[in-house]
Amino acid sequence: MYLQPLGVLAFGLFKIASAQNYPNSSSSEDIVSVRWIGDTPALNTGTTFGLPWARGKYPANTTTFVARGGESDGQVPLQSWVTAYWPDDSIKWTAHAIGSSEAVYEEYRITASTTGSSNTTRDSNPSSSTGLTVNESEDSIVVDTGKITATFPKSGNVLVSEIKASAGKVVGQNGRLILRSQSGVIDDEDSETQPSIDKFQFESNIEETTVEYDEDSSVRALVTVRGKHQATSGSHDEWLPFVLRFYLYSDSDAIRIVHTLVFDGKADQDFVTGIGIRFEIPLTSEELYNRHIRLAGLDGGLLHEAVQGITGLRRDPGEEVRTAQFSGEETPDITTWDTRVSSRMQWIPAWNDYSLTQLSPDGFGLKKRTKAGQSWVKIPGGTRAGGLAYLGGATHGGLAIALRDFWKRYPTSLDISNAASDVGQITLWLYSPSGEPMDLRPFHDGLGEDTYDEQLDALEITYEDYEGGYDTPYGVARTNEIYIFPFDKTPSADTLAALTGHANEPPALAAEPEYIQQTKAVGSYWATIPDNSSEAARTIETHLDFLIKYYEGQITQRRWYGFWDHGDIMHTYDTDRHTWRYDIGGYAWDNSELSPNLFFWNYFLRTGRADVYRFAEAHARHTGEVDVYHIGPFKGFGTRHGVQHWGDSSKQIRVSTPIYRQVFYYLSGGDERVGELLHELMDAEQAFLTVDPRRKVRQDNGTYVIDPTALDLDLGLDWSGLASTWLLEWERRGPQWEEARSKLNTTMHSITNLTNGFVTGLGLYNLYTGVIAPPATDPENLGNVTVSHLSASFGLPEIISQLGDYLGDDMPAGFESAWLDYCYYYGAGSAAQAARYGVSFGSLSLKQGHSRLTAYAARKLGNSTLAARAWNEFLNTDGFAPSLPWSSEVLNGSQVLVPVDEAAWISTNDAALYGLAAIENLAQVGYALE
């Protein structure tokens, strides 16, 4: 669809900041520099990035943006749009797209300008013309980037009907999704009786195809295709909903695909055996000896093959001929070859099929054959394949396809088939048919845990919160990134090697950390590292650096990879076995426990380090997709840490809270898949009607009935996730932003009206009105006291701080005081707690992590004594002590399976809270650190 200019939005409920509070001059201009995250890339195929803006600075309807590269005054084509607004309708975040270009600058300067006249950020660079055009008809969408043209049908099984390279030749066609599954698996090969297993094949079936672009300044077109997989063999319902987003940039000869699947099968009946995307490559006019296969190996290496090889023969066709074929160039006319070769071409076999398979993160295999029915010939393989394959010809061209993180997402494959025929195929397998069937069944049979009492008792030994029926993968998702590169002729090996690197680490732009910090557009609780840090502060910085690098190293050494696992980290270490507790209940996969997500992203914000960005990006992709339900009865909730990402019965919004993906969303320029994840959480509160989080500890379990007007709501674990959802929906002006603003406003007032505010701990939430009433144990609101160490461990301090930055003076009266009370008294000690609330909070833990609450209160109150208390809590209570070794040791030999670095004193809970507290304390009360 054509993107209409963004207009002014009306507001209510919260008082809108006046021009006097947030002054705007009649005209203003700022220049913001963005640089590549990491090294400047060798090529730019087009990219999108985000920029924050200070409150009240730029009105949405009178601001334009212009881009310039390097020190040049010439403009770079730019497309801009707003991704978030401040409450006064000024711009909070913008997204910007630049097209492909031969010149890749180290720095781009974005100029924001506002005048008194109405304009639109959509038409932000009127002097920049691009080659991108979009033509939409009833049946299809055609996007021409100026270099390539792609056609997207609106129905049927073909997602991309043809791709033309720059010379106008069709080099790829009939691109479609393919899927294989079976009804069961053989659990015991030696059993005399084996189950009857049905096998199925599927292909894509389109339900909807749309396009988004800006006709006036289009640098980027986004084609979105939604559908399901329909059976082509065997009887099976349509299933596995998919969303494919195709990104095409002006003057670019690449297509980026973001491929998302949602699992909606039955774990004990639907065993996926292959997930792929396949394109046909026209080869009719290409001689067999001019057809080329390329498969990416390790570190830029490539397999160079021709369908009909003429190197290494007993007779030599000539050096010029051999060199041309190996280089992928058209060979000299065959009449010029040595006739001892040219007269015997019929005896040289043509290699029809090739396959590269990565079944582990440590090894890939290669093979080829002349045709079906003949033996495969093995090709020497390697360790970690780059994930790119090319099929095409020296004169007619062809197609390369690449999967980001190919070896990290094993089992994966790349197949080239029918290369000796008129139409070849290239298939990227996101889940390889050569791997074991995808088995998503529970890893144990319940162990007799039939009652809540038994489940709670089991929790005491394995830390797993098991309950039958809750250990389901129904509704989890996985997103992959794919690149398509069309060519008019076979490209050089160096070109394909560069594209392999490009696909695995797509270039990304970001503003300097100092600028992002100044805008307060993603929190004011973090700060960049000052040049004049104290020795104590520098020590903490070395500890933070150690933790980041340690987890990066553990991912590699412990092989935390795989289709479902890549991106996550482990929860707790087993010091006896010298391994993370991958097989023990609630100690295995971390699933965002205690907010390591926020640690990683805040650390990136303050450092701008490329390694941290890539680490946090993979983590965000995993935790937002695999650990969260996107359809079904648990939609919107995530799953607590466990051996399987979906196995634990604790389904809560504390895991799915969108604050974990907020930074990535805005820095990426509003990644559309992440935006979809943020918005779908607006339905999360409906899951409270299915899941009673207190069901196992209720005294009234026999009589309790879930009431949508009086749902138990934890003011920390639950409200923080809901508040994050509502704030993001509101500031993004999502489809339900008015509802989000209303519920945010109502719940904040409700918490303020509770006698003990956040210390109340629990309230009764009305799903329809947003009102939070006192808990059932305190119907008269006399002052309940329920404080948990977990309440503020899942983004609650961060979202409240952001609400303060967002609302300013329009924060509901008393809300900040209620929060400051909680921050102050959590670590104040039993006597102070009892003096204030009549009872103490009991035995509390995670005090190191909670020191950031004390620091927040110290900053807000200007209390240096409280600031000193915050550092005492950070340094001298629980968590990581300054006296720890802050180093790892190398283990090898018979103690371990493979050599590893071990820091047995580390747990991810402590690492997450140490990281967050260190960053926030340094930002808020760094002056008090001695």
Beta strands, then each sheet from edge to edge (+ up, - down):
strand 1: 28-36
strand 2: 47-52
strand 3: 63-69
strand 4: 75-76
strand 5: 78-85
strand 6: 91-98
strand 7: 107-114
strand 8: 133-136
strand 9: 140-144
strand 10: 149-153
strand 11: 160-164
strand 12: 170-182
strand 13: 199-212
strand 14: 220-233
strand 15: 239-249
strand 16: 255-262
strand 17: 271-282
strand 18: 291-296
strand 19: 302-306
strand 20: 353-360
strand 21: 363-369
strand 22: 377-382
strand 23: 388-393
strand 24: 397-403
strand 25: 412-417
strand 26: 423-431
strand 27: 477-487
strand 28: 509-511
strand 29: 573-574
strand 30: 579-580
strand 31: 638-639
strand 32: 651-652
strand 33: 711-714
strand 34: 762-765
strand 35: 772-773
strand 36: 889-891
strand 37: 900-902
sheet 1: 4+ 3- 7+ 1- 28+
sheet 2: 2+ 6- 5+
sheet 3: 8+ 9- 10+ 11- 12+ 13- 14+ 15- 16+ 27- 24+ 23- 18+ 19-
sheet 4: 8+ 9- 10+ 11- 12+ 17- 26+ 25- 20+ 21- 22+
sheet 5: 29+ 30-
sheet 6: 31+ 32-
sheet 7: 33+ 34- 35+
sheet 8: 36+ 37-
end
